[in-house]
Amino acid sequence: MSIATKHGDTGKTGLIGGERVSKADTRVEAYGTIDELGSAMGFARAICEDAEVRELTKAIQRELFTVAGAVANPHSNETTPTMYVTAEMVEALTSHVNRIETTEGILSDWSLPGEHAAAAAYDVARTVCRRAERSVVRLAESGEEVNTHVVPYLNRLSDLLWLMGRLLELRAGVNAKLRDDEHKGPSWSRAW
């Protein structure tokens, strides 16, 4: 059996449950962006030399297939027999955020991506994650059914990706502070 089924040649694709929709559908855009996020994280992992960060990234990449499945299923909510994304999954990400935030010397202000290759790759993944989050919010705001834990999951994941980049910089002894004596400004949010 070939991967080239030709079912999508007319610009339609199938959702979980069998419904055919346009490949430009808001739901397809949302789960497609989550797929892109998984690939961006895969690239970051591939160039990351830190074993702890690599293993955490790999575990989250596996979980992203579940998150994408929740978005690809127009009937994925709390009443679905198989719950795709759970509050426990969000809490697990929150625990990682809390743990990394306590690291002595972790950057407490804006960062300037690009001082460290793997950290920059995690920053790219973070921005893709934010776009995925916006896509899912757009889908929900359009009146479509979306698992209620997906947006908090993506929101927490973007925070974690930002922290993973900063952790890599810290462990490599790299200074990626946005502000210095010549570039001053107000302190806003660390992860945008």
Number of C-alpha atoms within 10 A of each C-alpha: 4 5 5 8 8 8 11 14 9 9 11 15 17 16 16 14 10 9 11 14 16 15 16 11 12 18 26 21 19 23 23 18 22 28 20 16 23 24 15 22 25 19 16 24 23 13 13 20 12 14 10 10 17 19 12 13 21 16 10 17 21 11 16 20 16 15 23 22 18 24 29 21 21 17 16 21 20 15 9 10 8 10 13 22 26 17 12 11 17 19 14 13 21 19 14 17 20 13 10 16 18 9 11 8 11 16 19 14 16 17 20 14 18 12 14 19 16 22 28 20 23 29 27 21 26 28 18 22 27 22 18 25 23 17 22 26 16 15 20 17 11 10 8 14 16 23 23 16 19 23 22 19 23 24 19 20 23 27 20 23 25 23 25 26 28 29 22 22 21 19 11 12 10 13 14 20 16 13 15 8 5 6 8 9 9 8 10 10 9 13 17 12
